[in-house]
Amino acid sequence: MIKIFNTLTGQKEEFHTRSQTVTMYVCGVTTYDDCHIGHAMSYIVFDAIRRYLEFKGFSVKHVQNFTDIDDKIINRAQQLGVPPLELANKYTSQYFIDMDALNIKRAHFYPKATEEIPEIIEIVQTLIKKGHAYESDGSVYFRVGSFPNYGKLSKQNATEMMSKASLEGEKKEHPLDFALWKAAKPGEPCWKSPWGKGRPGWHIECSTMALKYLGENLDIHGGGQDLIFPHHENELTQSESFTGNAPFVRYWIHNGLLQLEKEKMSKSSGNFITVKEALERYSPDAIRLFVLSSHYRSPLTYSEEALEAAERGIERLRQAAKGKESQGQVALETEPLRQKFIEAMDDDFNTAQAIGVLFDLVREINRALEEGMDITQARLELIELASVLGFTLEEKEKPPLIAEPFIELLISIRDELRRGKHWQLADKIRSQLAELGIALEDTPKGTIWKRLRTKS
């Protein structure tokens, strides 16, 4: 029986669904810039969760939105002198390139906020009729006081929520009230509505899309922990107020955040490494191993050392899966390790422990090879369980042999520069090799190099 930590209840619960089809909604990106590896972390986590549910025999109906109209998109478009929707479409296309490269399964639906305007308006109208929302100067706000359990997801009191409340709009009934529809400002994209021209608020789009594509009661709703308040709190509040049917979501799942130098990685702060940059240096499998080697609810700190270690770990898995053949008479027994893998994943999708089982299996395969045992089935088991976590175990591309002498020559020159304390020039060689997908590692025995990924 799968157990999931439910943010709403604050505890692990047995996973029960109404049918064999699991409905899963995951909050998507705001398309105003390239995706960073903090995004990759979240989508790798939910990709692994989806893959495991499918491995367990469930069918998963997966929806993930794009926020393609937003203050950030409008502001960036104005800076660049391009139409906001053109900017959003550009980064929507780049999202698919990045996530496909990371072997992340595509969702079944990718609705966009701008394509759901009639449905958004309909829900806002219903909320007004039910007394949960009100119009003010062309904008519409949700009346938080109409929902007695506001704060039940984030488990915050009124004082805590007030400190984080949006200050948008001067004519709200209460500071905690949040925008469902925003009156148009000069020069911004807008749509006609009963309250005048405007555009949807951030939270209402996700409720609209989830309700439209998955129904009134979702099995799983996912996203980063930074979305719990206000986004998911508001989404839960307006959805249950609209339908009169609770719970809107049975299991709220939130992944920890990726940190860079102890600060949350985010586009708005400029504190991020893009997926494209990461893929130029590391293989998709290594990035996935780096993410899944920690429990999904724990914070994760980005470091080159950790990713280089992940690259070495992936190579161990590859070698065990595709190494020498064996013709032994006695087959290696793998069922106990398979059960350990399942037990780890059943316990709140503990990928860190599951990966530990994969490496236990690698050690058993290597031992069995030395003892002349048949490892054919064990290798198939390793490949299957690795694929449950989304690993491809594909061989890394290697540089042409003709390039190797030149790489060695550059390393030799760099060593001379370091001995002469010409650090800036030495670092320049290292960084330019890194741009070409060549990573240098300084060890007590000298500098070694590795090709991590061919730059596309």
VOGU-3710 file (C-alpha; in Angstrom, 3 decimals, decimal comma):
1> mikifntltg> 0,000/0,000/0,000  1,397/3,377/-1,048  1,572/6,011/1,684  1,763/9,712/0,812  2,575/12,680/3,029  -0,410/14,966/2,640  0,362/18,648/3,211  -3,292/19,225/4,129  -3,265/16,811/7,085  0,446/17,038/7,868
11> qkeefhtrsq> 0,884/13,283/7,961  1,373/10,187/5,824  -1,831/8,604/4,614  -2,664/5,436/2,731  -3,266/6,208/-0,928  -6,834/5,479/-2,000  -8,457/6,549/-5,258  -11,990/6,375/-6,613  -10,781/4,379/-9,622  -7,638/2,964/-11,238
21> tvtmyvcgvt> -7,190/6,299/-13,009  -5,293/8,751/-10,808  -6,014/12,411/-11,524  -2,912/14,542/-11,009  -2,529/18,292/-11,468  0,927/19,875/-11,246  1,450/23,631/-11,338  3,415/24,685/-14,395  5,813/27,510/-15,149  5,230/31,193/-15,787
31> tyddchigha> 6,672/31,586/-19,267  8,807/34,709/-19,137  12,313/33,191/-19,041  14,212/29,926/-19,453  13,469/27,124/-17,015  16,061/26,687/-14,290  17,055/23,484/-12,547  14,768/24,341/-9,643  11,928/23,781/-12,115  13,680/20,626/-13,298
41> msyivfdair> 13,780/19,381/-9,699  10,013/19,706/-9,301  9,144/18,132/-12,635  11,629/15,274/-12,168  10,009/14,560/-8,785  6,485/14,444/-10,186  7,677/12,492/-13,212  9,067/9,833/-10,848  5,795/9,820/-8,875  3,765/9,375/-12,056
51> rylefkgfsv> 6,064/6,632/-13,350  5,830/4,754/-10,065  2,038/4,951/-9,976  1,988/3,537/-13,497  4,449/0,828/-12,444  1,982/-0,096/-9,672  -0,784/-0,567/-12,219  -2,564/2,780/-12,089  -3,480/4,848/-15,105  -2,539/8,488/-14,537
61> khvqnftdid> -4,335/11,457/-16,079  -1,793/14,250/-15,745  -2,510/17,952/-16,321  0,023/20,770/-16,074  -0,714/24,386/-16,885  1,219/27,245/-18,413  0,767/30,706/-16,918  1,104/32,691/-20,139  -0,252/36,025/-18,908  1,113/37,582/-15,734
71> dkiinraqql> 2,787/40,730/-14,398  6,223/39,160/-14,859  5,528/38,308/-18,489  4,153/41,782/-19,191  7,093/43,529/-17,522  9,704/41,394/-19,308  7,975/41,874/-22,662  7,985/45,645/-22,157  11,701/45,549/-21,356  12,412/43,584/-24,526
81> gvpplelank> 9,961/45,448/-26,714  8,028/42,350/-27,787  4,346/41,374/-27,422  3,714/39,506/-24,130  2,102/36,493/-25,800  5,000/36,197/-28,247  7,387/36,089/-25,293  5,235/33,515/-23,518  5,055/31,281/-26,601  8,825/31,407/-26,993
91> ytsqyfidmd> 9,472/30,144/-23,488  6,645/27,618/-23,682  8,447/26,038/-26,650  11,746/26,115/-24,765  10,095/24,393/-21,800  9,315/21,347/-23,929  12,847/21,243/-25,318  14,299/21,299/-21,796  11,927/18,765/-20,253  12,118/16,370/-23,200
101> alnikrahfy> 15,897/16,428/-22,845  15,466/15,441/-19,174  13,267/12,470/-20,175  10,254/13,896/-18,374  7,011/12,375/-19,589  4,676/14,878/-21,142  1,409/15,604/-19,364  -1,794/14,641/-21,125  -2,967/18,260/-21,212  -1,072/21,567/-21,072
111> pkateeipei> -3,797/24,219/-20,838  -2,828/27,884/-21,010  -4,450/30,676/-19,031  -5,156/32,736/-22,167  -7,027/29,817/-23,751  -9,385/29,330/-20,792  -10,796/32,886/-20,457  -14,513/31,982/-20,978  -14,319/29,237/-18,334  -12,477/31,544/-15,927
121> ieivqtlikk> -15,147/34,242/-16,328  -17,905/31,681/-15,733  -16,347/30,534/-12,441  -15,819/34,128/-11,289  -19,465/34,922/-12,058  -20,604/31,931/-10,009  -18,407/32,946/-7,063  -19,983/36,422/-7,134  -23,513/34,929/-7,214  -22,686/32,740/-4,216
131> ghayesdgsv> -21,412/35,730/-2,233  -17,786/34,570/-2,271  -16,530/37,385/-4,532  -17,219/41,025/-5,343  -16,407/43,552/-8,063  -14,397/46,701/-7,324  -13,390/49,223/-10,025  -13,363/46,627/-12,758  -11,478/44,028/-10,729  -13,019/41,078/-8,896
141> yfrvgsfpny> -11,773/39,859/-5,517  -12,443/36,702/-3,547  -14,007/37,446/-0,167  -11,794/35,409/2,178  -14,166/35,963/5,105  -16,758/33,831/3,296  -14,593/30,724/3,672  -14,273/29,825/7,386  -11,410/27,363/6,890  -9,095/29,739/5,040
151> gklskqnate> -5,537/28,820/6,049  -6,193/25,100/6,511  -3,628/24,061/3,878  -0,765/26,315/4,964  -1,727/26,034/8,640  -1,158/29,730/9,248  -3,094/32,063/11,492  -4,499/35,388/10,362  -1,463/37,344/11,549  0,961/35,150/9,592
161> mmskaslege> -1,149/35,337/6,459  -1,574/39,098/6,770  2,207/39,521/6,747  2,319/37,800/3,350  -0,887/39,226/1,896  -0,834/40,920/-1,473  -1,274/44,687/-1,338  -2,746/44,808/-4,846  -5,780/47,050/-5,158  -6,727/49,744/-2,712
171> kkehpldfal> -10,447/48,964/-2,710  -10,550/45,462/-1,269  -12,882/44,717/1,611  -10,065/42,972/3,483  -6,280/42,813/2,953  -6,403/39,001/2,588  -8,919/39,152/-0,271  -7,239/38,155/-3,519  -7,788/38,983/-7,172  -9,835/36,703/-9,399
181> wkaakpgepc> -9,974/39,207/-12,257  -7,725/42,258/-12,763  -8,949/45,407/-14,472  -6,930/46,262/-17,577  -4,084/48,748/-17,413  -3,081/50,836/-20,452  -1,016/48,851/-22,948  -1,580/45,446/-21,324  -3,214/42,435/-23,003  -6,858/42,205/-21,951
191> wkspwgkgrp> -10,111/40,387/-22,593  -13,751/41,467/-22,410  -15,661/40,521/-19,271  -18,870/41,518/-17,455  -16,715/43,845/-15,321  -14,909/45,497/-18,219  -11,699/44,634/-19,980  -9,100/42,809/-17,920  -7,230/39,567/-17,382  -7,410/36,638/-14,940
201> gwhiecstma> -5,668/36,568/-11,596  -2,990/33,952/-11,020  -4,856/31,591/-8,692  -8,132/31,306/-10,589  -6,494/29,901/-13,711  -5,343/26,734/-11,915  -8,752/26,110/-10,346  -10,388/26,536/-13,741  -8,032/24,165/-15,518  -8,089/21,514/-12,797
211> lkylgenldi> -11,880/21,528/-12,620  -12,272/21,484/-16,399  -9,821/18,694/-17,192  -9,899/16,574/-14,012  -13,213/17,205/-12,242  -14,287/18,476/-8,818  -12,215/16,051/-6,727  -8,551/15,558/-7,663  -6,450/12,715/-6,346  -3,109/14,561/-6,378
221> hgggqdlifp> -2,155/18,221/-6,665  1,541/18,981/-6,768  4,014/21,817/-6,790  6,898/23,357/-4,895  6,633/24,229/-1,209  6,797/27,909/-2,136  3,334/27,545/-3,713  1,553/26,388/-0,546  0,733/29,995/0,371  -0,801/31,944/-1,156
231> hheneltqse> -1,250/30,072/-4,445  -2,484/26,661/-3,344  -4,294/28,034/-0,306  -6,255/30,361/-2,566  -6,788/27,678/-5,180  -8,273/25,307/-2,604  -10,446/28,084/-1,148  -11,978/29,282/-4,405  -12,420/25,745/-5,810  -14,330/24,413/-2,802
241> sftgnapfvr> -16,355/27,625/-2,645  -17,282/27,263/-6,327  -18,253/23,581/-6,225  -19,507/23,340/-2,637  -17,716/20,005/-2,669  -14,764/19,161/-0,401  -12,078/18,060/-0,548  -10,984/19,677/-3,797  -7,772/17,602/-3,553  -7,293/14,357/-1,641
251> ywihngllql> -3,478/14,481/-1,474  -1,495/17,709/-1,669  2,147/16,911/-2,494  4,857/19,564/-2,250  8,517/19,152/-3,132  11,351/20,895/-1,302  13,168/23,768/-2,969  16,487/23,813/-4,755  18,984/26,191/-3,229  21,994/27,919/-4,702
261> ekekmskssg> 24,377/29,150/-2,007  21,659/28,743/0,672  19,120/30,853/-1,211  16,075/29,553/-3,061  16,747/29,284/-6,764  14,333/31,606/-8,548  14,062/33,532/-11,793  12,772/36,670/-10,116  15,917/37,000/-7,996  18,288/36,158/-10,855
271> nfitvkeale> 19,687/33,419/-8,640  19,454/30,439/-10,956  21,151/28,045/-13,373  19,127/27,246/-16,462  18,325/23,727/-17,566  20,187/24,446/-20,809  23,318/25,390/-18,893  23,101/22,293/-16,709  22,620/20,014/-19,715  25,703/21,452/-21,377
281> ryspdairlf> 27,770/20,084/-18,501  25,912/17,068/-17,176  23,916/14,203/-18,634  20,140/14,117/-18,099  20,519/10,940/-16,023  23,066/12,622/-13,746  20,757/15,594/-13,138  17,941/13,172/-12,352  20,147/11,157/-9,978  21,222/14,365/-8,222
291> vlsshyrspl> 17,551/15,307/-7,650  16,222/11,885/-6,682  19,072/11,032/-4,315  17,345/13,227/-1,729  13,802/12,805/-0,436  11,481/14,989/-2,481  10,244/16,946/0,554  13,780/17,918/1,601  15,615/21,027/0,387  18,439/20,376/-2,061
301> tyseealeaa> 21,584/22,435/-2,564  23,081/22,691/-6,033  26,799/22,085/-6,318  29,111/21,006/-9,106  30,665/18,422/-6,778  27,289/16,775/-6,195  26,486/16,663/-9,894  29,915/15,294/-10,764  29,390/12,571/-8,138  25,996/11,864/-9,719
311> ergierlrqa> 27,672/11,523/-13,111  30,036/8,921/-11,678  27,107/7,137/-10,052  25,203/6,967/-13,323  28,253/5,507/-15,018  28,277/2,711/-12,417  24,640/1,959/-13,204  25,341/1,984/-16,948  28,287/-0,354/-16,646  26,345/-2,832/-14,543
321> akgkesqgqv> 23,383/-2,728/-16,936  25,411/-3,079/-20,135  28,696/-4,710/-19,124  30,179/-8,109/-19,879  27,904/-11,044/-20,632  27,784/-14,022/-18,285  27,079/-17,697/-18,983  26,823/-19,063/-15,445  24,607/-21,972/-14,471  23,257/-20,312/-11,295
331> aleteplrqk> 21,188/-17,137/-11,671  21,537/-14,214/-9,298  18,418/-13,888/-7,131  17,066/-10,323/-7,180  13,531/-10,589/-5,771  14,495/-9,408/-2,234  16,049/-6,240/-3,685  13,052/-5,658/-5,933  10,816/-5,809/-2,856  13,079/-3,356/-1,007
341> fieamdddfn> 12,791/-0,958/-3,956  8,985/-1,209/-3,865  8,887/-0,759/-0,082  10,989/2,405/-0,401  8,768/3,901/-3,087  5,582/2,863/-1,282  6,787/4,916/1,685  6,015/8,410/0,380  7,989/7,915/-2,843  11,343/7,622/-1,074
351> taqaigvlfd> 13,526/7,786/-4,173  16,683/8,217/-2,083  16,240/4,761/-0,545  15,114/3,302/-3,876  18,311/4,543/-5,521  20,280/2,958/-2,693  18,635/-0,338/-3,663  19,726/0,161/-7,282  23,339/0,471/-6,162  22,922/-2,583/-3,906
361> lvreinrale> 21,817/-4,418/-7,039  24,875/-3,125/-8,912  27,148/-4,511/-6,194  25,368/-7,869/-6,353  25,727/-7,963/-10,141  29,441/-7,202/-9,940  29,932/-9,846/-7,253  27,993/-12,417/-9,252  30,096/-11,679/-12,325  33,265/-12,433/-10,383
371> egmditqarl> 31,734/-15,687/-9,159  30,646/-16,751/-12,651  26,913/-16,550/-12,022  24,197/-15,809/-14,578  23,249/-12,131/-14,255  20,988/-11,842/-17,316  17,770/-11,482/-15,314  19,452/-9,247/-12,734  20,472/-6,818/-15,469  16,925/-6,711/-16,820
381> elielasvlg> 15,725/-6,039/-13,270  18,194/-3,177/-12,893  17,130/-1,623/-16,194  13,431/-1,943/-15,321  13,731/-0,421/-11,842  15,985/2,353/-13,140  13,382/3,182/-15,791  10,704/3,448/-13,062  12,705/6,440/-11,799  13,122/7,767/-15,339
391> ftleekekpp> 16,756/6,828/-15,961  17,598/5,924/-19,563  21,115/4,598/-18,819  22,120/5,735/-22,291  25,804/6,005/-23,068  27,321/9,450/-22,888  28,572/10,904/-26,123  32,350/10,912/-26,357  34,521/13,459/-28,139  36,226/12,363/-31,351
401> liaepfiell> 39,601/10,753/-30,694  41,325/13,556/-32,585  40,177/16,003/-29,868  41,794/14,126/-27,000  45,418/15,272/-27,624  44,287/18,899/-27,750  42,350/18,532/-24,501  45,409/17,000/-22,847  47,548/19,848/-24,207  45,199/22,466/-22,756
411> isirdelrrg> 45,236/20,690/-19,408  49,049/20,696/-19,485  49,107/24,431/-20,242  46,616/25,049/-17,460  48,785/23,106/-15,004  51,754/25,319/-15,936  49,648/28,443/-15,439  48,521/27,252/-12,027  52,057/26,521/-10,943  52,950/30,074/-12,014
421> khwqladkir> 49,931/31,374/-10,047  48,269/32,722/-13,180  44,889/31,802/-11,772  42,754/33,931/-14,070  44,132/32,382/-17,252  43,942/28,894/-15,748  40,310/29,463/-14,801  39,571/30,740/-18,302  40,797/27,477/-19,829  38,641/25,511/-17,395
431> sqlaelgial> 35,518/27,563/-18,060  35,937/27,455/-21,850  36,400/23,693/-21,769  33,274/23,481/-19,608  31,336/25,373/-22,278  32,384/22,639/-24,701  31,142/19,951/-22,325  34,561/19,028/-20,909  34,676/18,991/-17,108  38,033/19,138/-15,320
441> edtpkgtiwk> 38,599/17,605/-11,909  41,756/18,414/-9,944  42,853/15,383/-7,914  45,957/14,586/-5,815  47,200/12,557/-8,791  46,708/15,368/-11,307  43,913/16,808/-13,416  41,474/14,454/-15,131  38,814/15,340/-17,667  35,407/13,982/-18,606
451> rlrtks> 33,012/14,600/-21,424  29,641/15,165/-19,805  27,437/16,104/-22,705  27,894/17,436/-26,207  26,725/21,007/-26,396  23,738/21,217/-28,734
//
